[in-house]
C-alpha cells in the first residue's frame, strides 16, 4: 500500500486545535510558527494529540454527524417524532446521496482531519528523546489513526463479516506519513481494498498497544482503550480468537446497577474504556451529543423535565422487549411530552445532572461492549459454555433479580445479540451490528407516540446486502479526485 505524504499547514492545524477542550491551555505558538517547528517538546506534542481527540469529539458528538446517534436513527431502535424538527430525516428514510450534507461529508472530513494530526505527530516524533513519554505520544496517535480509519471503512465500505466478497470490495484510503516525509499535497489517492484497510488498522493498533500508557488523562486513549478497540475490530473481521484475546486484556470493570444511570449524566465514568470529552459546562457553545435525540427544559422549582421536543423516540416494540427487572430500561426511556404529543423519550445522553441539552462526553467504548464482543466471539467458535458464562457476567450487573441464563444453540446466539442491542442502544452500534452480520434491517410498524400510535417509519425494511448499508463517498471528494470511485447504487 502506498504511503500518502501530506502538507499540513499551520492554519489548518490551528483550526483543528483552536476548538479543543479546556485541557489545552496554550495554543498561541500555532498561530506564530510552523507547527512542524513547534513540535519540539512533550507539552507541544500532547497539545497536538489533544487536537486529534477533538476531531473525534466533533464527529461523534456533533448533531450534524453524530456517530453516537445516526447509526441508531438508521436502525430499528428509534422512530422519528413528527412533532420535532425532523432533523436527520434523510437518514431515517434512507434517502441519503453523495450530495447529502451532515454525516455523509462530516464523517469523511473529520475522521481524515484526525488522521492528519496523527500523521503530523508521527512525522515529527523523533524530535522527542526515546523513553516512556515518547512511546505514550506515539501510541496515542497510532491508535487514533487506526480508529479514525476504522470508522471510515465501516461507514463507507462493506464489513469483512458482512458478505463473502467484502474483503475484496473497495475500502478507503489509509493515509500514512512516516519518517518525517511531507510532500505533494495534490496527490490523488485510490481506494484500497477492505482487507488492506483492516490489515493497516490492526498493524497500527498492535504497535500502539506496546507503546501507550496504562493511564492517561480523561478523554485520552490508554492501553485498555487500545485493546478494547482491537476486540471490536477483530470481531468485525471474524477473527474471533483474537477478539477474545484482546478483550481479555481489558481490565476496566463493568458499571454496576447503581452506577449505570450516572454514566449518562457524566456523574461518574464507571465502565468507560474510551470516551471523548470536553471539560466545559453544559451551557458552553459546542457539540451536544444528545441533541440529536431531543431538547427540552427543566422546571426551575420542581426540576421536572418539561416541554421536551423529541427528535427521535424509543421504538415501542423494542421498549416492550426489555424486562421491567432490567435496570437499563429506565436508563434508555423516559416519559416525554411535546404539548399534547406523548412519547417514549430517549433518556440516554439527555444531559448532565440538572441539564437536558445533551451536553455530555461521548461514550465511545464501554467495558460492557468488550464483554459482549467476547461472548459473541466465543459463540462463533462453538464455545457455548464460556459464551454463556461471559453473557451472564454482564447480566448479573444489569438485572435487579438476576437469575443466570441457561440458553444453548440458537437461543444463546439470540440472547447475545439481544443483550447487545439493549446494552448499546442509542450509542451508535445497532446499524453497524446488523450490517456486519449480513442481516436485513426490519423495523416495527409502531408509530412515534407513547402507545405505539402515530406515524411509523415510512421504510420498514432494508434488505440484507442493500447498497445503502454503505454510505456514498461525498461528492466533493469524487469531484476533487478523479481516482476515487463512487460506491455502487449512488
Number of C-alpha atoms within 10 A of each C-alpha: 12 11 13 19 20 19 15 19 12 18 15 15 21 18 13 22 23 16 15 24 20 10 15 18 9 12 15 10 15 24 14 11 12 15 24 17 11 16 23 16 13 16 12 19 24 19 19 29 23 26 26 32 28 25 26 26 27 27 24 31 29 23 23 23 23 27 27 25 28 25 24 23 26 25 26 23 24 29 28 28 31 17 19 16 14 14 16 22 17 15 19 24 15 16 10 20 18 18 14 15 16 18 24 23 21 19 26 23 17 24 24 21 23 26 26 22 26 29 27 27 28 21 19 21 23 14 16 16 13 10 9 12 16 19 18 24 24 22 27 30 30 27 30 29 28 29 24 24 25 21 14 23 24 23 24 23 23 27 30 25 18 22 16 9 12 17 21 14 17 22 27 26 23 28 20 21 22 17 10 16 17 16 13 11 11 11 11 12 17 17 16 18 21 23 18 17 24 25 11 19 23 19 14 20 25 18 15 26 22 13 23 27 19 13 12 13 8 16 22 19 25 25 25 23 28 31 26 28 26 27 31 21 25 23 23 23 20 19 17 22 17 18 28 23 15 23 26 15 15 19 15 17 13 22 22 15 16 11 15 21 21 17 22 25 23 19 13 14 19 19 21 21 31 22 22 24 22 24 15 14 11 19 10 11 9 16 21 26 30 29 26 25 29 25 19 19 16 16 10 9 6 7 11 10 18 16 14 22 23 29 24 32 26 28 28 23 16 17 16 11 11 15 11 13 13 18 20 21 19 15 18 23 17 18 14 24 21 16 11 7 17 18 29 26 28 26 26 23 31 27 24 20 13 14 18 23 21 26 27 28 27 27 25 21 20 23 24 25 25 25 24 25 27 28 32 26 23 21 21 17 12 12 13 19 16 14 25 23 15 19 25 19 17 21 19 16 18 23 16 13 10 13 10 13 14 11 15 15 10 10 10 21 18 13 16 22 16 15 19 22 18 19 22 20 22 26 23 22 23 24 18 20 19 20 26 20 16 21 16 15 19 15 22 18 18 19 22 29 26 20 12 17 12 14 15 20 20 12 12 15 14 18 14 18 15 14 16 19 26 19 25 23 23 22 17 11 17 14 10 11 15 11 13 18 14 18 18 10 10 13
